[in-house]
């Protein structure tokens, strides 16, 4: 008898709820993918080369492929000017080095503003040397294979403007001047710069 009463209550409850309509479930928001917008960019930088004890200036132009990947061309310039005493007229040596490299950079964003970047590049460096002693002078130039690696932090000041700071390792393969091999040259630079997206 007790089981029949329970069964009857279950049927009555089902009949009472039969006319009710269930509220529709709210639509689910799609999962958002990380921002992977592409854009062109240009930048300027300045670094201090630790071995050469000279400033190294760079300009970049490249394409941000999105999702942290970018390719860019970079041209740099450093000049070293030495005066050697002990000669009747004195000897002045001026060396200009202009590396031109194609680079790959990967950037990982910690937040919307702050990120970490790392990259590699390869290309060639133009080395020009001028030696003068009083009224007499001579000059020579050469091209040599160049490679570099770099890493640092970047900060997005706005959607189209960012600043960065980090370190670079620059390597030149055996430039030759006046028929004499200088040997492999390398240096580490510390500095930073700015980038503009457009």
N, CA and C atoms as an extended XYZ file, in Angstrom:
594
Properties=species:S:1:pos:R:3:atomname:S:1:resname:S:1:resid:I:1 pbc="F F F"
N         0.825       -1.195        0.000 N   UNK     1
C         0.000        0.000        0.000 CA  UNK     1
C         0.864        1.252        0.000 C   UNK     1
N         1.958        1.204        0.795 N   UNK     2
C         2.836        2.357        0.865 CA  UNK     2
C         3.500        2.613       -0.475 C   UNK     2
N         3.901        1.571       -1.173 N   UNK     3
C         4.541        1.719       -2.478 CA  UNK     3
C         3.583        2.290       -3.502 C   UNK     3
N         2.288        1.933       -3.429 N   UNK     4
C         1.296        2.491       -4.361 CA  UNK     4
C         1.123        3.988       -4.137 C   UNK     4
N         1.171        4.413       -2.886 N   UNK     5
C         1.033        5.837       -2.581 CA  UNK     5
C         2.217        6.614       -3.156 C   UNK     5
N         3.417        6.101       -3.013 N   UNK     6
C         4.610        6.747       -3.557 CA  UNK     6
C         4.536        6.842       -5.064 C   UNK     6
N         4.099        5.764       -5.709 N   UNK     7
C         3.970        5.733       -7.157 CA  UNK     7
C         2.960        6.760       -7.638 C   UNK     7
N         1.836        6.882       -6.906 N   UNK     8
C         0.783        7.829       -7.275 CA  UNK     8
C         1.297        9.259       -7.155 C   UNK     8
N         2.072        9.554       -6.094 N   UNK     9
C         2.627       10.900       -5.918 CA  UNK     9
C         3.601       11.255       -7.042 C   UNK     9
N         4.393       10.298       -7.474 N   UNK    10
C         5.330       10.535       -8.578 CA  UNK    10
C         4.591       10.857       -9.875 C   UNK    10
N         3.493       10.146      -10.153 N   UNK    11
C         2.723       10.384      -11.384 CA  UNK    11
C         2.073       11.755      -11.337 C   UNK    11
N         1.479       12.115      -10.164 N   UNK    12
C         0.845       13.424      -10.037 CA  UNK    12
C         1.860       14.557      -10.207 C   UNK    12
N         3.080       14.375       -9.647 N   UNK    13
C         4.122       15.390       -9.785 CA  UNK    13
C         4.537       15.559      -11.235 C   UNK    13
N         4.642       14.442      -11.971 N   UNK    14
C         5.023       14.509      -13.380 CA  UNK    14
C         3.960       15.209      -14.202 C   UNK    14
N         2.648       14.924      -13.880 N   UNK    15
C         1.555       15.562      -14.617 CA  UNK    15
C         1.534       17.065      -14.337 C   UNK    15
N         1.812       17.436      -13.066 N   UNK    16
C         1.777       18.849      -12.694 CA  UNK    16
C         2.880       19.637      -13.422 C   UNK    16
N         4.009       19.020      -13.624 N   UNK    17
C         5.119       19.717      -14.301 CA  UNK    17
C         5.088       19.573      -15.818 C   UNK    17
N         4.158       18.809      -16.347 N   UNK    18
C         4.135       18.556      -17.792 CA  UNK    18
C         3.843       19.825      -18.569 C   UNK    18
N         3.073       20.738      -18.015 N   UNK    19
C         2.728       21.953      -18.746 CA  UNK    19
C         3.798       23.027      -18.663 C   UNK    19
N         4.757       22.883      -17.760 N   UNK    20
C         5.787       23.908      -17.621 CA  UNK    20
C         6.799       23.810      -18.758 C   UNK    20
N         7.240       24.937      -19.237 N   UNK    21
C         8.283       24.950      -20.269 CA  UNK    21
C         9.604       25.344      -19.630 C   UNK    21
N        10.625       24.715      -20.063 N   UNK    22
C        11.948       25.006      -19.522 CA  UNK    22
C        12.503       26.260      -20.195 C   UNK    22
N        13.146       27.114      -19.395 N   UNK    23
C        13.750       28.333      -19.940 CA  UNK    23
C        14.938       27.952      -20.818 C   UNK    23
N        15.080       28.611      -21.973 N   UNK    24
C        16.216       28.267      -22.850 CA  UNK    24
C        17.546       28.636      -22.186 C   UNK    24
N        18.545       27.837      -22.476 N   UNK    25
C        19.888       28.093      -21.942 CA  UNK    25
C        20.480       29.291      -22.683 C   UNK    25
N        21.158       30.180      -21.962 N   UNK    26
C        21.781       31.311      -22.671 CA  UNK    26
C        22.860       30.815      -23.616 C   UNK    26
N        23.027       31.498      -24.766 N   UNK    27
C        24.061       31.043      -25.715 CA  UNK    27
C        25.446       31.144      -25.092 C   UNK    27
N        26.264       30.159      -25.385 N   UNK    28
C        27.625       30.124      -24.859 CA  UNK    28
C        28.532       31.024      -25.684 C   UNK    28
N        29.352       31.809      -24.986 N   UNK    29
C        30.316       32.662      -25.677 CA  UNK    29
C        31.430       31.789      -26.257 C   UNK    29
N        31.799       31.999      -27.527 N   UNK    30
C        32.900       31.213      -28.086 CA  UNK    30
C        34.207       31.557      -27.389 C   UNK    30
N        35.069       30.570      -27.292 N   UNK    31
C        36.385       30.791      -26.704 CA  UNK    31
C        37.147       31.753      -27.609 C   UNK    31
N        37.745       32.796      -27.027 N   UNK    32
C        38.464       33.774      -27.847 CA  UNK    32
C        39.879       33.285      -28.124 C   UNK    32
N        40.291       33.380      -29.382 N   UNK    33
C        41.646       32.996      -29.789 CA  UNK    33
C        42.595       34.137      -29.450 C   UNK    33
N        43.884       33.854      -29.252 N   UNK    34
C        44.826       34.942      -28.985 CA  UNK    34
C        44.904       35.899      -30.165 C   UNK    34
N        45.184       37.171      -29.861 N   UNK    35
C        45.276       38.170      -30.922 CA  UNK    35
C        46.430       37.830      -31.858 C   UNK    35
N        46.131       37.728      -33.121 N   UNK    36
C        47.160       37.405      -34.105 CA  UNK    36
C        47.047       38.370      -35.274 C   UNK    36
N        47.048       39.647      -34.984 N   UNK    37
C        46.940       40.645      -36.031 CA  UNK    37
C        48.310       40.894      -36.648 C   UNK    37
N        48.314       41.085      -37.955 N   UNK    38
C        49.577       41.353      -38.655 CA  UNK    38
C        49.673       42.839      -38.983 C   UNK    38
N        50.905       43.340      -39.078 N   UNK    39
C        51.114       44.748      -39.391 CA  UNK    39
C        52.575       44.970      -39.779 C   UNK    39
N        52.835       46.090      -40.443 N   UNK    40
C        54.191       46.525      -40.740 CA  UNK    40
C        54.705       47.354      -39.576 C   UNK    40
N        56.014       47.402      -39.412 N   UNK    41
C        56.570       48.234      -38.347 CA  UNK    41
C        57.939       48.777      -38.751 C   UNK    41
N        58.337       49.846      -38.077 N   UNK    42
C        59.656       50.444      -38.251 CA  UNK    42
C        60.185       50.800      -36.867 C   UNK    42
N        61.510       50.804      -36.732 N   UNK    43
C        62.069       51.084      -35.424 CA  UNK    43
C        63.460       51.693      -35.490 C   UNK    43
N        63.866       52.277      -34.377 N   UNK    44
C        65.193       52.857      -34.212 CA  UNK    44
C        65.750       52.396      -32.877 C   UNK    44
N        67.064       52.142      -32.826 N   UNK    45
C        67.670       51.703      -31.584 CA  UNK    45
C        69.079       52.232      -31.408 C   UNK    45
N        69.559       52.195      -30.171 N   UNK    46
C        70.926       52.594      -29.848 CA  UNK    46
C        71.426       51.679      -28.741 C   UNK    46
N        72.661       51.194      -28.902 N   UNK    47
C        73.243       50.271      -27.929 CA  UNK    47
C        74.701       50.652      -27.674 C   UNK    47
N        75.192       50.221      -26.548 N   UNK    48
C        76.597       50.419      -26.213 CA  UNK    48
C        77.320       49.091      -26.382 C   UNK    48
N        78.343       49.056      -27.269 N   UNK    49
C        79.128       47.841      -27.486 CA  UNK    49
C        80.218       47.756      -26.418 C   UNK    49
N        80.210       46.665      -25.680 N   UNK    50
C        81.075       46.552      -24.509 CA  UNK    50
C        82.557       46.470      -24.861 C   UNK    50
N        82.932       45.691      -25.894 N   UNK    51
C        84.345       45.566      -26.265 CA  UNK    51
C        84.849       46.795      -27.018 C   UNK    51
N        84.086       47.242      -28.001 N   UNK    52
C        84.507       48.394      -28.806 CA  UNK    52
C        84.403       49.700      -28.017 C   UNK    52
N        83.564       49.705      -26.976 N   UNK    53
C        83.316       50.908      -26.177 CA  UNK    53
C        82.828       52.054      -27.064 C   UNK    53
N        81.934       51.704      -27.983 N   UNK    54
C        81.346       52.675      -28.904 CA  UNK    54
C        79.840       52.465      -28.958 C   UNK    54
N        79.119       53.501      -29.405 N   UNK    55
C        77.673       53.391      -29.598 CA  UNK    55
C        77.384       52.727      -30.946 C   UNK    55
N        76.353       51.881      -30.953 N   UNK    56
C        75.923       51.163      -32.152 CA  UNK    56
C        74.469       51.558      -32.409 C   UNK    56
N        74.208       52.136      -33.598 N   UNK    57
C        72.878       52.638      -33.932 CA  UNK    57
C        72.240       51.732      -34.978 C   UNK    57
N        70.932       51.484      -34.830 N   UNK    58
C        70.231       50.582      -35.743 CA  UNK    58
C        68.919       51.187      -36.217 C   UNK    58
N        68.499       50.737      -37.395 N   UNK    59
C        67.179       51.039      -37.932 CA  UNK    59
C        66.566       49.752      -38.447 C   UNK    59
N        65.263       49.554      -38.195 N   UNK    60
C        64.591       48.321      -38.620 CA  UNK    60
C        63.338       48.634      -39.426 C   UNK    60
N        63.035       47.736      -40.343 N   UNK    61
C        61.778       47.785      -41.078 CA  UNK    61
C        61.335       46.346      -41.290 C   UNK    61
N        60.103       46.019      -40.869 N   UNK    62
C        59.706       44.624      -40.971 CA  UNK    62
C        58.212       44.409      -40.964 C   UNK    62
N        57.854       43.126      -40.889 N   UNK    63
C        56.454       42.698      -40.939 CA  UNK    63
C        56.168       41.796      -39.755 C   UNK    63
N        55.202       42.197      -38.951 N   UNK    64
C        54.737       41.383      -37.824 CA  UNK    64
C        53.668       40.440      -38.355 C   UNK    64
N        53.976       39.136      -38.379 N   UNK    65
C        53.063       38.146      -38.941 CA  UNK    65
C        51.938       37.776      -37.992 C   UNK    65
N        52.000       38.259      -36.754 N   UNK    66
C        50.973       37.945      -35.771 CA  UNK    66
C        51.374       36.768      -34.905 C   UNK    66
N        50.717       36.635      -33.764 N   UNK    67
C        50.973       35.543      -32.812 CA  UNK    67
C        52.434       35.507      -32.364 C   UNK    67
N        53.090       36.664      -32.329 N   UNK    68
C        54.446       36.749      -31.806 CA  UNK    68
C        55.565       36.608      -32.813 C   UNK    68
N        55.267       36.296      -34.077 N   UNK    69
C        56.307       36.045      -35.080 CA  UNK    69
C        56.485       37.268      -35.990 C   UNK    69
N        57.745       37.656      -36.228 N   UNK    70
C        57.997       38.757      -37.153 CA  UNK    70
C        59.329       38.571      -37.868 C   UNK    70
N        59.413       39.151      -39.063 N   UNK    71
C        60.633       39.207      -39.868 CA  UNK    71
C        60.956       40.668      -40.130 C   UNK    71
N        62.254       41.028      -40.054 N   UNK    72
C        62.598       42.415      -40.327 CA  UNK    72
C        64.029       42.540      -40.830 C   UNK    72
N        64.236       43.585      -41.639 N   UNK    73
C        65.567       43.978      -42.083 CA  UNK    73
C        66.111       44.998      -41.093 C   UNK    73
N        67.391       44.864      -40.790 N   UNK    74
C        68.009       45.811      -39.875 CA  UNK    74
C        69.341       46.261      -40.442 C   UNK    74
N        69.589       47.566      -40.384 N   UNK    75
C        70.887       48.126      -40.754 CA  UNK    75
C        71.452       48.826      -39.524 C   UNK    75
N        72.724       48.584      -39.254 N   UNK    76
C        73.370       49.194      -38.103 CA  UNK    76
C        74.586       50.001      -38.536 C   UNK    76
N        75.122       50.764      -37.598 N   UNK    77
C        76.313       51.565      -37.874 CA  UNK    77
C        77.080       51.804      -36.588 C   UNK    77
N        78.388       51.544      -36.638 N   UNK    78
C        79.279       51.874      -35.536 CA  UNK    78
C        80.557       52.445      -36.133 C   UNK    78
N        81.114       53.441      -35.467 N   UNK    79
C        82.354       54.062      -35.938 CA  UNK    79
C        83.364       54.086      -34.798 C   UNK    79
N        84.591       53.702      -35.136 N   UNK    80
C        85.671       53.765      -34.155 CA  UNK    80
C        86.771       54.652      -34.707 C   UNK    80
N        87.193       55.606      -33.921 N   UNK    81
C        88.184       56.593      -34.358 CA  UNK    81
C        89.335       56.583      -33.361 C   UNK    81
N        90.531       56.194      -33.832 N   UNK    82
C        91.707       56.129      -32.963 CA  UNK    82
C        92.815       57.001      -33.518 C   UNK    82
N        93.505       57.678      -32.624 N   UNK    83
C        94.694       58.453      -32.994 CA  UNK    83
C        95.907       57.807      -32.353 C   UNK    83
N        96.914       57.521      -33.182 N   UNK    84
C        98.132       56.872      -32.695 CA  UNK    84
C        99.247       57.894      -32.663 C   UNK    84
N        99.855       58.090      -31.497 N   UNK    85
C       100.963       59.026      -31.374 CA  UNK    85
C       102.290       58.351      -31.699 C   UNK    85
N       103.371       59.090      -31.549 N   UNK    86
C       104.699       58.516      -31.755 CA  UNK    86
C       105.214       58.645      -33.166 C   UNK    86
N       104.427       59.233      -34.060 N   UNK    87
C       104.875       59.442      -35.434 CA  UNK    87
C       105.008       60.949      -35.666 C   UNK    87
N       105.823       61.367      -36.653 N   UNK    88
C       106.014       62.813      -36.880 CA  UNK    88
C       104.703       63.563      -37.085 C   UNK    88
N       103.775       62.989      -37.842 N   UNK    89
C       102.514       63.669      -38.113 CA  UNK    89
C       101.360       63.116      -37.269 C   UNK    89
N       101.563       62.000      -36.607 N   UNK    90
C       100.447       61.336      -35.935 CA  UNK    90
C        99.642       60.541      -36.940 C   UNK    90
N        99.106       59.428      -36.524 N   UNK    91
C        98.327       58.553      -37.409 CA  UNK    91
C        96.901       58.481      -36.883 C   UNK    91
N        95.965       58.718      -37.768 N   UNK    92
C        94.544       58.635      -37.404 CA  UNK    92
C        93.912       57.468      -38.163 C   UNK    92
N        93.219       56.592      -37.433 N   UNK    93
C        92.544       55.430      -38.034 CA  UNK    93
C        91.056       55.561      -37.742 C   UNK    93
N        90.251       55.554      -38.812 N   UNK    94
C        88.794       55.634      -38.667 CA  UNK    94
C        88.167       54.404      -39.316 C   UNK    94
N        87.392       53.672      -38.529 N   UNK    95
C        86.757       52.443      -39.005 CA  UNK    95
C        85.249       52.600      -38.897 C   UNK    95
N        84.545       52.351      -40.012 N   UNK    96
C        83.078       52.334      -40.032 CA  UNK    96
C        82.626       50.921      -40.354 C   UNK    96
N        81.690       50.400      -39.563 N   UNK    97
C        81.125       49.069      -39.809 CA  UNK    97
C        79.617       49.224      -39.935 C   UNK    97
N        79.061       48.698      -41.040 N   UNK    98
C        77.622       48.791      -41.307 CA  UNK    98
C        77.072       47.381      -41.542 C   UNK    98
N        76.547       46.725      -40.500 N   UNK    99
C        75.921       45.413      -40.696 CA  UNK    99
C        74.504       45.562      -41.252 C   UNK    99
N        74.145       44.696      -42.194 N   UNK   100
C        72.790       44.625      -42.743 CA  UNK   100
C        72.341       43.170      -42.616 C   UNK   100
N        71.264       42.940      -41.851 N   UNK   101
C        70.843       41.565      -41.569 CA  UNK   101
C        69.342       41.389      -41.766 C   UNK   101
N        68.955       40.159      -42.106 N   UNK   102
C        67.555       39.741      -42.111 CA  UNK   102
C        67.347       38.949      -40.833 C   UNK   102
N        66.303       39.300      -40.071 N   UNK   103
C        66.143       38.761      -38.729 CA  UNK   103
C        64.762       38.145      -38.512 C   UNK   103
N        64.736       37.125      -37.659 N   UNK   104
C        63.481       36.547      -37.174 CA  UNK   104
C        63.378       36.834      -35.680 C   UNK   104
N        62.201       37.278      -35.237 N   UNK   105
C        61.984       37.578      -33.825 CA  UNK   105
C        60.709       36.905      -33.349 C   UNK   105
N        60.771       36.297      -32.158 N   UNK   106
C        59.566       35.764      -31.518 CA  UNK   106
C        59.332       36.535      -30.230 C   UNK   106
N        58.095       36.966      -30.039 N   UNK   107
C        57.748       37.733      -28.844 CA  UNK   107
C        56.641       37.016      -28.079 C   UNK   107
N        56.861       36.867      -26.779 N   UNK   108
C        55.863       36.245      -25.901 CA  UNK   108
C        55.316       37.308      -24.960 C   UNK   108
N        53.990       37.469      -24.933 N   UNK   109
C        53.369       38.513      -24.115 CA  UNK   109
C        53.036       37.967      -22.732 C   UNK   109
N        53.622       38.585      -21.698 N   UNK   110
C        53.239       38.261      -20.318 CA  UNK   110
C        51.890       38.888      -19.992 C   UNK   110
N        51.731       40.148      -20.391 N   UNK   111
C        50.477       40.880      -20.236 CA  UNK   111
C        50.219       41.599      -21.553 C   UNK   111
N        49.143       42.408      -21.580 N   UNK   112
C        48.851       43.157      -22.804 CA  UNK   112
C        49.927       44.191      -23.099 C   UNK   112
N        50.640       44.650      -22.058 N   UNK   113
C        51.680       45.656      -22.254 CA  UNK   113
C        53.091       45.072      -22.285 C   UNK   113
N        53.381       44.118      -21.413 N   UNK   114
C        54.754       43.648      -21.213 CA  UNK   114
C        54.998       42.318      -21.909 C   UNK   114
N        56.133       42.210      -22.597 N   UNK   115
C        56.471       40.968      -23.294 CA  UNK   115
C        57.974       40.722      -23.309 C   UNK   115
N        58.335       39.519      -23.723 N   UNK   116
C        59.725       39.086      -23.846 CA  UNK   116
C        59.978       38.736      -25.300 C   UNK   116
N        61.142       39.117      -25.851 N   UNK   117
C        61.449       38.774      -27.237 CA  UNK   117
C        62.815       38.105      -27.324 C   UNK   117
N        62.962       37.286      -28.357 N   UNK   118
C        64.226       36.609      -28.646 CA  UNK   118
C        64.311       36.436      -30.157 C   UNK   118
N        65.527       36.488      -30.725 N   UNK   119
C        65.620       36.371      -32.168 CA  UNK   119
C        67.024       36.114      -32.669 C   UNK   119
N        67.105       35.825      -33.966 N   UNK   120
C        68.357       35.540      -34.670 CA  UNK   120
C        68.360       36.290      -35.993 C   UNK   120
N        69.569       36.615      -36.479 N   UNK   121
C        69.679       37.270      -37.766 CA  UNK   121
C        70.976       36.924      -38.466 C   UNK   121
N        70.985       37.095      -39.789 N   UNK   122
C        72.191       36.844      -40.585 CA  UNK   122
C        72.196       37.783      -41.778 C   UNK   122
N        73.396       38.113      -42.225 N   UNK   123
C        73.531       39.002      -43.367 CA  UNK   123
C        74.988       39.288      -43.659 C   UNK   123
N        75.311       40.539      -43.945 N   UNK   124
C        76.684       40.919      -44.276 CA  UNK   124
C        76.984       42.285      -43.691 C   UNK   124
N        78.273       42.520      -43.432 N   UNK   125
C        78.716       43.807      -42.904 CA  UNK   125
C        79.703       44.460      -43.869 C   UNK   125
N        79.491       45.741      -44.098 N   UNK   126
C        80.415       46.553      -44.895 CA  UNK   126
C        81.372       47.232      -43.924 C   UNK   126
N        82.674       46.998      -44.086 N   UNK   127
C        83.694       47.597      -43.230 CA  UNK   127
C        84.555       48.521      -44.073 C   UNK   127
N        84.647       49.781      -43.642 N   UNK   128
C        85.446       50.781      -44.345 CA  UNK   128
C        86.478       51.334      -43.366 C   UNK   128
N        87.743       51.363      -43.787 N   UNK   129
C        88.809       51.864      -42.927 CA  UNK   129
C        89.585       52.944      -43.669 C   UNK   129
N        89.866       54.027      -42.957 N   UNK   130
C        90.661       55.126      -43.503 CA  UNK   130
C        91.818       55.396      -42.551 C   UNK   130
N        93.019       55.425      -43.116 N   UNK   131
C        94.225       55.694      -42.329 CA  UNK   131
C        94.877       56.943      -42.899 C   UNK   131
N        95.165       57.897      -42.026 N   UNK   132
C        95.824       59.115      -42.489 CA  UNK   132
C        96.972       59.461      -41.548 C   UNK   132
N        98.086       59.893      -42.157 N   UNK   133
C        99.254       60.343      -41.400 CA  UNK   133
C        99.699       61.653      -42.022 C   UNK   133
N        99.273       62.756      -41.401 N   UNK   134
C        99.575       64.060      -41.983 CA  UNK   134
C        98.880       64.212      -43.325 C   UNK   134
N        99.642       64.573      -44.369 N   UNK   135
C        99.021       64.770      -45.684 CA  UNK   135
C        98.795       63.469      -46.445 C   UNK   135
N        99.280       62.354      -45.935 N   UNK   136
C        99.170       61.073      -46.647 CA  UNK   136
C        98.031       60.254      -46.035 C   UNK   136
N        97.248       59.629      -46.913 N   UNK   137
C        96.145       58.808      -46.429 CA  UNK   137
C        95.866       57.647      -47.352 C   UNK   137
N        95.202       56.636      -46.834 N   UNK   138
C        94.802       55.470      -47.625 CA  UNK   138
C        93.503       54.935      -47.044 C   UNK   138
N        92.744       54.247      -47.894 N   UNK   139
C        91.480       53.663      -47.435 CA  UNK   139
C        91.248       52.333      -48.122 C   UNK   139
N        90.443       51.493      -47.476 N   UNK   140
C        90.083       50.189      -48.037 CA  UNK   140
C        88.744       49.793      -47.435 C   UNK   140
N        88.059       48.849      -48.096 N   UNK   141
C        86.783       48.363      -47.569 CA  UNK   141
C        86.598       46.900      -47.925 C   UNK   141
N        85.668       46.251      -47.244 N   UNK   142
C        85.384       44.837      -47.511 CA  UNK   142
C        84.005       44.488      -46.991 C   UNK   142
N        83.481       43.349      -47.457 N   UNK   143
C        82.213       42.788      -46.976 CA  UNK   143
C        82.516       41.474      -46.280 C   UNK   143
N        81.788       41.181      -45.217 N   UNK   144
C        81.984       39.911      -44.509 CA  UNK   144
C        80.652       39.405      -43.970 C   UNK   144
N        80.541       38.083      -43.881 N   UNK   145
C        79.331       37.460      -43.341 CA  UNK   145
C        79.135       37.883      -41.890 C   UNK   145
N        77.881       38.111      -41.528 N   UNK   146
C        77.558       38.589      -40.177 CA  UNK   146
C        76.372       37.803      -39.618 C   UNK   146
N        76.418       37.488      -38.335 N   UNK   147
C        75.301       36.830      -37.648 CA  UNK   147
C        75.097       37.515      -36.300 C   UNK   147
N        73.878       37.405      -35.788 N   UNK   148
C        73.598       37.993      -34.493 CA  UNK   148
C        72.476       37.246      -33.782 C   UNK   148
N        72.426       37.403      -32.459 N   UNK   149
C        71.346       36.885      -31.625 CA  UNK   149
C        70.993       37.986      -30.638 C   UNK   149
N        69.718       38.069      -30.285 N   UNK   150
C        69.290       39.153      -29.402 CA  UNK   150
C        68.101       38.699      -28.554 C   UNK   150
N        67.939       39.349      -27.404 N   UNK   151
C        66.834       39.044      -26.497 CA  UNK   151
C        66.606       40.235      -25.593 C   UNK   151
N        65.384       40.364      -25.069 N   UNK   152
C        65.090       41.468      -24.169 CA  UNK   152
C        63.617       41.554      -23.841 C   UNK   152
N        63.217       42.705      -23.304 N   UNK   153
C        61.835       42.970      -22.911 CA  UNK   153
C        61.268       44.090      -23.766 C   UNK   153
N        59.971       44.010      -24.021 N   UNK   154
C        59.279       45.055      -24.768 CA  UNK   154
C        58.063       45.513      -23.981 C   UNK   154
N        57.756       46.810      -24.111 N   UNK   155
C        56.607       47.384      -23.400 CA  UNK   155
C        55.767       48.180      -24.392 C   UNK   155
N        54.485       47.813      -24.523 N   UNK   156
C        53.575       48.492      -25.433 CA  UNK   156
C        52.997       49.727      -24.751 C   UNK   156
N        53.481       50.886      -25.140 N   UNK   157
C        52.982       52.142      -24.587 CA  UNK   157
C        51.566       52.401      -25.088 C   UNK   157
N        51.329       52.098      -26.360 N   UNK   158
C        49.998       52.201      -26.956 CA  UNK   158
C        49.860       51.081      -27.983 C   UNK   158
N        48.752       51.087      -28.693 N   UNK   159
C        48.506       50.024      -29.683 CA  UNK   159
C        49.540       50.041      -30.804 C   UNK   159
N        50.066       51.220      -31.138 N   UNK   160
C        50.981       51.345      -32.277 CA  UNK   160
C        52.396       51.754      -31.907 C   UNK   160
N        52.685       51.911      -30.622 N   UNK   161
C        54.004       52.398      -30.208 CA  UNK   161
C        54.516       51.558      -29.048 C   UNK   161
N        55.765       51.066      -29.176 N   UNK   162
C        56.359       50.260      -28.106 CA  UNK   162
C        57.822       50.637      -27.918 C   UNK   162
N        58.330       50.367      -26.720 N   UNK   163
C        59.740       50.552      -26.415 CA  UNK   163
C        60.319       49.202      -26.027 C   UNK   163
N        61.621       49.030      -26.227 N   UNK   164
C        62.243       47.754      -25.896 CA  UNK   164
C        63.651       47.983      -25.354 C   UNK   164
N        64.138       47.015      -24.623 N   UNK   165
C        65.499       47.050      -24.106 CA  UNK   165
C        66.029       45.646      -23.968 C   UNK   165
N        67.317       45.461      -24.270 N   UNK   166
C        67.864       44.115      -24.192 CA  UNK   166
C        69.327       44.056      -24.551 C   UNK   166
N        69.755       42.855      -24.938 N   UNK   167
C        71.154       42.595      -25.263 CA  UNK   167
C        71.252       41.969      -26.647 C   UNK   167
N        72.412       42.189      -27.290 N   UNK   168
C        72.662       41.640      -28.624 CA  UNK   168
C        74.086       41.077      -28.656 C   UNK   168
N        74.236       39.928      -29.332 N   UNK   169
C        75.567       39.389      -29.636 CA  UNK   169
C        75.766       39.512      -31.137 C   UNK   169
N        76.810       40.229      -31.558 N   UNK   170
C        77.080       40.504      -32.980 CA  UNK   170
C        78.415       39.877      -33.358 C   UNK   170
N        78.427       39.138      -34.481 N   UNK   171
C        79.625       38.407      -34.917 CA  UNK   171
C        79.897       38.684      -36.387 C   UNK   171
N        81.141       39.075      -36.710 N   UNK   172
C        81.583       39.309      -38.095 CA  UNK   172
C        82.647       38.287      -38.447 C   UNK   172
N        82.503       37.675      -39.614 N   UNK   173
C        83.417       36.615      -40.046 CA  UNK   173
C        84.593       37.199      -40.828 C   UNK   173
N        85.713       37.384      -40.148 N   UNK   174
C        87.012       37.616      -40.778 CA  UNK   174
C        87.029       38.723      -41.834 C   UNK   174
N        86.706       39.996      -41.475 N   UNK   175
C        86.858       41.068      -42.474 CA  UNK   175
C        88.325       41.270      -42.832 C   UNK   175
N        88.576       41.697      -44.069 N   UNK   176
C        89.947       41.882      -44.549 CA  UNK   176
C        90.117       43.314      -45.057 C   UNK   176
N        91.153       44.011      -44.563 N   UNK   177
C        91.443       45.371      -45.022 CA  UNK   177
C        92.915       45.474      -45.383 C   UNK   177
N        93.199       46.172      -46.501 N   UNK   178
C        94.554       46.318      -47.032 CA  UNK   178
C        95.207       44.956      -47.235 C   UNK   178
N        94.377       43.961      -47.625 N   UNK   179
C        94.895       42.628      -47.882 CA  UNK   179
C        95.261       41.845      -46.639 C   UNK   179
N        94.924       42.365      -45.469 N   UNK   180
C        95.270       41.692      -44.212 CA  UNK   180
C        93.984       41.242      -43.524 C   UNK   180
N        93.935       39.974      -43.118 N   UNK   181
C        92.778       39.455      -42.405 CA  UNK   181
C        92.765       39.989      -40.980 C   UNK   181
N        91.661       40.554      -40.577 N   UNK   182
C        91.526       41.090      -39.222 CA  UNK   182
C        91.193       39.983      -38.232 C   UNK   182
N        90.603       38.888      -38.706 N   UNK   183
C        90.131       37.821      -37.819 CA  UNK   183
C        88.675       38.049      -37.461 C   UNK   183
N        88.050       37.033      -36.872 N   UNK   184
C        86.646       37.153      -36.499 CA  UNK   184
C        86.472       38.242      -35.438 C   UNK   184
N        85.457       39.050      -35.630 N   UNK   185
C        85.140       40.104      -34.671 CA  UNK   185
C        83.793       39.814      -34.035 C   UNK   185
N        83.693       40.015      -32.735 N   UNK   186
C        82.401       39.864      -32.070 CA  UNK   186
C        82.315       40.849      -30.921 C   UNK   186
N        81.080       41.151      -30.538 N   UNK   187
C        80.861       42.113      -29.460 CA  UNK   187
C        79.463       41.891      -28.894 C   UNK   187
N        79.256       42.408      -27.690 N   UNK   188
C        77.957       42.370      -27.026 CA  UNK   188
C        77.488       43.797      -26.829 C   UNK   188
N        76.243       44.055      -27.219 N   UNK   189
C        75.673       45.382      -27.063 CA  UNK   189
C        74.514       45.376      -26.090 C   UNK   189
N        74.398       46.447      -25.303 N   UNK   190
C        73.288       46.630      -24.363 CA  UNK   190
C        72.618       47.955      -24.681 C   UNK   190
N        71.297       47.940      -24.818 N   UNK   191
C        70.605       49.182      -25.125 CA  UNK   191
C        69.132       48.959      -25.359 C   UNK   191
N        68.523       49.845      -26.141 N   UNK   192
C        67.103       49.755      -26.388 CA  UNK   192
C        66.689       50.611      -27.563 C   UNK   192
N        65.372       50.763      -27.732 N   UNK   193
C        64.881       51.538      -28.844 CA  UNK   193
C        63.379       51.645      -28.844 C   UNK   193
N        62.834       52.104      -29.959 N   UNK   194
C        61.393       52.305      -30.117 CA  UNK   194
C        60.944       51.638      -31.422 C   UNK   194
N        59.660       51.224      -31.445 N   UNK   195
C        59.061       50.661      -32.659 CA  UNK   195
C        57.679       51.267      -32.863 C   UNK   195
N        57.351       51.491      -34.148 N   UNK   196
C        56.062       52.050      -34.526 CA  UNK   196
C        55.366       51.074      -35.482 C   UNK   196
N        54.119       50.711      -35.185 N   UNK   197
C        53.314       49.878      -36.096 CA  UNK   197
C        52.473       50.775      -36.977 C   UNK   197
N        52.264       50.331      -38.231 N   UNK   198
C        51.405       51.098      -39.126 CA  UNK   198
C        50.714       50.157      -40.103 C   UNK   198
